[in-house]
């Protein structure tokens, strides 16, 4: 359930502090998933990729809905980026051997 509407934004360039916070949470999770390791990466993966109810506060789906993002498409893009990062790391590691 949304607690505000994006139609409440007064001008196209205006930002709502709560939306900026939600975007920052999402950005941090993506960063931790793609560039993190161990428990940090696994926690980010779980939050990004596991389904939770849409109305769960600060869930991936809730944030995507609040930011008007397509969560499924975003998940696929994030996974593609993470896979590319792994391939790049493996290639650079192989060239060092």
C-alpha positions in Angstrom: 0.0 0.0 0.0 1.4 3.4 -1.0 1.3 6.1 1.7 1.6 8.9 -0.9 1.0 9.3 -4.6 3.5 10.4 -7.2 0.8 12.7 -8.5 1.5 14.8 -5.4 4.8 15.9 -6.8 4.3 19.6 -7.6 6.7 19.9 -10.5 8.5 17.4 -12.7 11.9 18.3 -11.3 10.8 18.4 -7.6 11.8 15.6 -5.2 10.1 14.3 -2.2 12.6 13.5 0.6 10.9 10.1 1.3 11.3 9.1 -2.3 15.0 10.1 -2.2 15.4 7.9 0.9 13.7 5.0 -0.9 15.9 5.4 -3.9 19.0 5.5 -1.6 17.9 2.2 0.0 17.5 0.6 -3.4 20.8 2.0 -4.7 22.6 0.6 -1.6 21.1 -2.8 -2.0 22.1 -2.9 -5.7 25.6 -1.8 -4.8 26.0 -4.4 -2.1 24.7 -7.2 -4.3 26.9 -6.4 -7.3 30.0 -5.3 -5.4 29.7 -6.9 -2.0 30.7 -10.2 -0.7 29.8 -12.7 2.0 26.9 -11.9 4.2 26.5 -8.4 2.8 26.0 -9.7 -0.7 23.7 -12.5 0.4 21.5 -10.1 2.4 21.2 -7.8 -0.5 20.5 -10.7 -2.8 17.8 -11.9 -0.5 16.2 -8.5 -0.3 16.4 -7.8 -4.0 15.4 -11.2 -5.4 13.0 -12.8 -2.9 9.3 -12.0 -3.1 7.7 -10.3 -0.2 4.2 -8.8 0.1 4.0 -5.5 -1.7 2.8 -3.7 1.4 5.7 -4.8 3.6 7.4 -1.6 4.6 10.7 -1.0 2.8 10.4 -4.3 0.8 11.9 -4.3 -2.7 8.4 -4.4 -4.2 7.1 -1.6 -2.0 10.1 0.6 -3.0 9.7 -0.2 -6.7 6.0 0.7 -6.5 6.7 3.9 -4.7 9.3 4.9 -7.3 7.1 3.8 -10.2 9.7 1.1 -11.3 9.0 -2.2 -12.8 10.4 -4.5 -10.2 10.6 -7.6 -12.4 12.5 -5.8 -15.1 14.8 -4.1 -12.6 15.6 -7.5 -11.0 16.5 -8.9 -14.4 18.8 -6.0 -15.1 20.4 -6.2 -11.7 21.0 -9.9 -12.2 22.5 -9.3 -15.7 24.9 -6.7 -14.2 25.9 -9.0 -11.4 26.5 -11.9 -13.9 28.6 -9.6 -16.1 30.6 -8.6 -13.0 31.3 -12.2 -12.2 32.4 -13.0 -15.8 34.6 -9.9 -15.8 36.2 -10.9 -12.5 36.7 -14.5 -13.8 38.3 -13.3 -17.0 40.7 -11.0 -15.2 41.6 -13.7 -12.7 42.3 -16.2 -15.5 44.6 -13.7 -17.3 46.6 -13.3 -14.1 47.2 -17.1 -13.9 
